[in-house]
Amino acid sequence: MYHIVASDLDGTLLSPDHKLTSYTKETLNLLTNKGIHFIFATGRHHVDVAQIRDVLGIDAYMITSNGARVHNAMGELVFSHNVDPEIVHDLCLMEFDNADILTNYYCHDHWYMNRECPEQKEFFQESVFHYQLFERDNFKIDDVCKVYFTCGDHDLLVTLEEKIKARWGDRVNVSFSLRNCLEVMAG
């Protein structure tokens, strides 16, 4: 008998159109009703995941922002690992003016982006979690768990990955969650 089940959201629990199917909802309810602990383990923001959890009506732990935040079944923060503020500042400005690369970051309960991108909203079919724009000369750098870059040109992101690793080394953890999404968390 399993005591714990953990799952990602995108490409796993969510359908290709980023929705929870009735089968998924039923399965998760059956698991939790049998006393099996469920854990969301995802790169998504905890506010987004909490809304999905609430729609399901289940108690679930949440490991979010690729492990930078952990919330218990009551939604209380039990662990956080932030990116150093000076690194956040420099990351957010690295590609700010590059029209090909979007810069995003998660700060406390908010998602920030450097410019409008309506296509991002298609990923949030099961929650109401929207970005706010940040300004080049005035943005929050404390309590940031993740900075990420999206771009249609994978090669541009590979070059950016190399620059980030060369500059900060093991002070950051850099990985691709998708071919078009480069994510940076604390090392």
N, C-alpha and C positions, 0 to 999 in steps of 0.2 A: 504494500500500500504506500502510495506517495503521501508525504506530509506537506510538501511545498511544490508549487508549480510557478515558474517564472517565465515571462514571455515579453518579447518586444511588441511594438504596436505596428509600425509601418512594415509592410511586407509579411506580416505574421498574423496578428489578430485583426487588423484592418484589411478590408477588401482593396482591390486596385484603385477604387474610387474613394478610398480613405474613409470608409464607413464600417460600422460594426454590423455584421450580418445577424439575422435572427438565430442562426446556428451557433455563432460565437457567443452571443448573449446567453443562450440556453446552456451551453457548455460551461461557461464561467459560473453561472448560477448553480448548476449541478455540483461543480467542484467545491464551491464555498459552502453550499448546504451540507456537503459531506464532511465538513470540518477541515478541508484541505486549504492551507494558506496560499493565497495567490499574490504574486508580486509582479507589478509592471516594471520592466527593465528597459529603458529607452533613452534616446538622446533628446526627447522632447522636454519641454518645460513642465515643472510640477503643477502649475496652474491648469495647463491644458490637460494633463493626465488626470488630475483630480476631478475635472469636469466629466471626463469619460467614465471614471470610476463611479461618480455620483449618478450618471445616467444609467449605469448598470445596476446600481443599488447594492453593491457588494463592499465588504470591508477588504481592503487590499493595501499592501505596502507598495511604496513607489520608490524605485531607484531611477532618478531622472538626470538629465543633462550628462549622460554617459558616466554616471556614478558620482558626479559632483554634488548631488543632493540625494538624501534618503529621508523619506517620511514614513512614519508608522501607519498602521491601519486607521488611526484616528486623524491622520493628516498632519501630525506634529513633526516638525523638523527634528531629526535625530542625528544627522551628520551633514556637514557641508565642507567643501574644499574649493576655495575661490582662487581665481587667477590673480596674481599680484597686480595691484592697481596701476603701477607704471607700465606693466606689459599690456594691460587692457587699453590704456591710453594710446600707446604706440600701435597696437594691433588695429584699433578702430580708425586710426588715421592713415595706415599703410596704403590702403586702396580706396580711401574715401572718395577721391575724385575720378577713379577709374570707372568709366561708363559700362564696362563689361562685367565688373565684379560688384556684387552686393555685399555689404558688411552688416552682420547681425550680431546682437549679443543679448544674453539673458542676465538681468540684474534684478535681484530679489524677486518680486512678483510680476516683473514686466519684461517684455520683449521689445528691443529697439532695433531699428533698421536705418541705414543712412539715406535711403530714398524710397519713394513709392514703388510697390511691386504687387499689384492686385492678384497675380498668379499664385502668390504664397497662400492666399485664403483657401485654395482648393484642398490643401492638406488638413484643413480644420473643419471637417464636415460633422464631427461628433462633439465639438466644443465651440465655445465662443471665446476665442483667444486671438487678439489682434495686435499687430505691432504698432509702436509709436515711432515717429521719426526722431532721430537725434541730430543735433547741430554740431558742426565741425568744431566750434569754439566753446561749446557748453554741453557737456554730457557727463553722466554719472560713471565713475570708475570703481567704486567700492561695491562689495558684495556681488561681484560678477562671477558666475560659475562657468560660462562658456561664451566664446566668441566664434562665429563661424562665417564662412564666405561661400556664396553661391555664384556659379558662373556657367554659362553654356559651353565654354571652351575648357575642357579638362586640362589641356597643356598649360594654360595660364595658372590654374590652381596648383599644378605640380611645381611650377616655378615659384609660386608663392610659398608652398610648403617648404621647399628647399631654403628660401630666404628666412622663414620663421625658425626652422631647425638650426640654421647656421647662427642666427642671432641669439636665440635663447636656450638652445640645447635641451637638457633635461629639466629645465625650469617649466617647460610646457609639454603637454602630450598632444600630438598632432595626428589626426587620422581622417580618412575619407569615410563618410557614412553612405554617401552615394557618389557616383562619378562626378556629379556637379556640385558637391557639398564638402568643403574642407572645414573640419572642426578643431578648435583649439581649447584645451582645458588645462588646468594646473598640472604640473608634472609631479 
